[in-house]
Amino acid sequence: MPPRFQKPFNSPACPVEAALGLIGGKWKGIVLYHLLGGTLRFNAIRRSVPGVTQRMLTAQLRELEADGLIVRVVYAEVPPRVEYSLSDKGRTLEPVIMALRAWGEEHVMPSNDAEAAA
């Protein structure tokens, strides 16, 4: 077995693995980023994440809620209204998400200077 798959890195005892288990995946980080701006309804989240299917977004939101990172509020109205917001625990991820954003801007997204030089 390669060393990178041996303990402690391949065990739930590793804090990095545990954290990525909660926020990892293609859509969770993006959803959490958009919820940093405040409470959103399902369709607003879906519009802000254009590549996600309704089924996948629903699954990701349910997982985030089950992990205690977001709060789901259902209003007894017709048609039903559901709002999502970050929980206190989810709000603690703000520095991590903003650091990922800054890293992406610096290392992944092309800068305007680079585009102008091309």
SULNORMO-V817164 format. One record per residue. N is the residue number from 1. RES is the residue in one letter. PSI is psi in whole degrees, 0 to 359 (NA if undefined). Layout:
BEGIN
N_RES_PSI / N_RES_PSI
END
This chain:
BEGIN
1_M_131 / 2_P_148 / 3_P_328 / 4_R_345 / 5_F_3 / 6_Q_163 / 7_K_150 / 8_P_358 / 9_F_338 / 10_N_37 / 11_S_150 / 12_P_345 / 13_A_342 / 14_C_121 / 15_P_326 / 16_V_315 / 17_E_319 / 18_A_317 / 19_A_315 / 20_L_332 / 21_G_330 / 22_L_321 / 23_I_1 / 24_G_173 / 25_G_171 / 26_K_329 / 27_W_336 / 28_K_314 / 29_G_322 / 30_I_318 / 31_V_314 / 32_L_320 / 33_Y_313 / 34_H_330 / 35_L_348 / 36_L_331 / 37_G_351 / 38_G_186 / 39_T_136 / 40_L_149 / 41_R_164 / 42_F_310 / 43_N_330 / 44_A_320 / 45_I_316 / 46_R_320 / 47_R_327 / 48_S_348 / 49_V_77 / 50_P_337 / 51_G_353 / 52_V_143 / 53_T_160 / 54_Q_318 / 55_R_315 / 56_M_318 / 57_L_317 / 58_T_315 / 59_A_317 / 60_Q_318 / 61_L_320 / 62_R_318 / 63_E_316 / 64_L_322 / 65_E_315 / 66_A_328 / 67_D_358 / 68_G_18 / 69_L_336 / 70_I_161 / 71_V_132 / 72_R_125 / 73_V_125 / 74_V_127 / 75_Y_135 / 76_A_78 / 77_E_166 / 78_V_118 / 79_P_159 / 80_P_144 / 81_R_129 / 82_V_131 / 83_E_145 / 84_Y_141 / 85_S_164 / 86_L_140 / 87_S_175 / 88_D_319 / 89_K_317 / 90_G_325 / 91_R_333 / 92_T_346 / 93_L_354 / 94_E_313 / 95_P_326 / 96_V_314 / 97_I_319 / 98_M_327 / 99_A_320 / 100_L_321 / 101_R_313 / 102_A_319 / 103_W_317 / 104_G_319 / 105_E_322 / 106_E_322 / 107_H_343 / 108_V_313 / 109_M_136 / 110_P_140 / 111_S_161 / 112_N_326 / 113_D_318 / 114_A_323 / 115_E_322 / 116_A_327 / 117_A_338 / 118_A_NA
END
